[in-house]
Amino acid sequence: MAEPLKNIFSKSLMEPFVAELKAIYPAFKGDLFLSQLFDPQWEGLELKQRIRRISEVLRLYLPDAYPKALELVVRTTDRYLQRHGEKLTFEYAFLPDFVEAHGVSDPDVSIPALETITRWSSAEFAVRPFLLQYPERMYRQMLQWSEHPSPMVRRLSSEGIRPRLPWGMGVPALKRDPSPIFPILENLKNDPAETVRRSVANNLNDIAKDHPEQVLAIAERWLGNNPQTDWIVRHACRGLLKKGNAAALAHFGFEKGIAGIQVDKLRCTPSVPVGGRLDFSFFLQNQSEAAVPVRLEYGIDYQTLSGKTSVKVFKIKELVMAPGLALTVEKYQRFQDFTTRKHFAGIHKLTILVNGASMAQCSFEVSG
């Protein structure tokens, strides 16, 4: 079994951090800090609770004045940057969390601090309460960050303003109206850093869930400019493609409801235990007299805790099927529980999708 991610927040991480902090703040009571942090309740804390606990206990051992305490946090971050350069170090997530937990009422010092800290440990979660409390100021700030020399700061300008940032605090105004986001993404669409371009694509994918027509309009303008921007558009439209959106499919050369493509002989495992896997196969043939671009996917209607179903679509491949071409496709899907996905007993449904259209279905039972 994989080591729980929360265990990276350990004494072996915090003891060197204490040494870095003491190098610039000799009065820091590192032993007391560590003793209070790793108290008997520590083992019972989950990931985000551990991050917040570090920032809360750290605050107790820094100067009472927040600006002075924050200065020490930023100077410690600078020591890491000077020695190691810019990185996305998740294990130091307590540094931006320190600003989120204690500095929202002091934006004049907190916002510049996040600009530095994000170069070592990404601050996309920490900027969310600032977006809620100071929206217009943060929209201007993040637009400025989109032109920053640091790719980590540029990434923050997109990642932090995503309407549906996973595990992030919600910003309802951006779900309703994503217009403040678009100038930022325009600045970043040709960014040299892959991490920045990926964030742009993920941001657009978020927006497409509420405003698909706006993302499709962007796709039409951006497609064909260069391969990197084409990749952004394809990745941004992945949710629309999985939903079988006809306009999104057409952007990439797929016709929904095409004639001539047949799916036959679908077979699937009749019963799957939680922790097991579903095996399935089917026969795919192009019976037309023309080559056909095909996007091949499968969907599973998962049972949920409430007794309803939730559909998730998985891509198999994309190909151009020559006239008369016939293929046997074999796949499997694991039903192993993860933190982000739990499986529940009951009847499930498997659907084979060709260019977003349902072509064949079979049912199977998941047992607990």
Secondary structure, DSSP 8 states (H G I E B T S, - for coil): ----GGGGSSHHHHHHHHHHHHHH-TT--HHHHHHHHTSTTGGG--HHHHHHHHHHHHHHTS-SSHHHHHHHHHHHHHHHHHHH-S---GGGTHHHHHHHHH-TT-HHHHHHHHHHHTTTS--TTTTHHHHHHSHHHHHHHHHHHTT-SSHHHHHHHHHTT-TT-TTS---HHHHH--TTTHHHHHHHTT-S-HHHHHHHHHHHHHHHTT-HHHHHHHHHHHTTS-HHHHHHHHHHTHHHHHTT-HHHHHHTT--TT-SSEEEEEEEE-SEEETTSEEEEEEEEEE-SSS-EEEEEEEEEEEE-TTS-EEEEEEEEEEEEE-TT-EEEEEEEEE---BTTB----EEEEEEEEETTEEEEEEEEEEE-
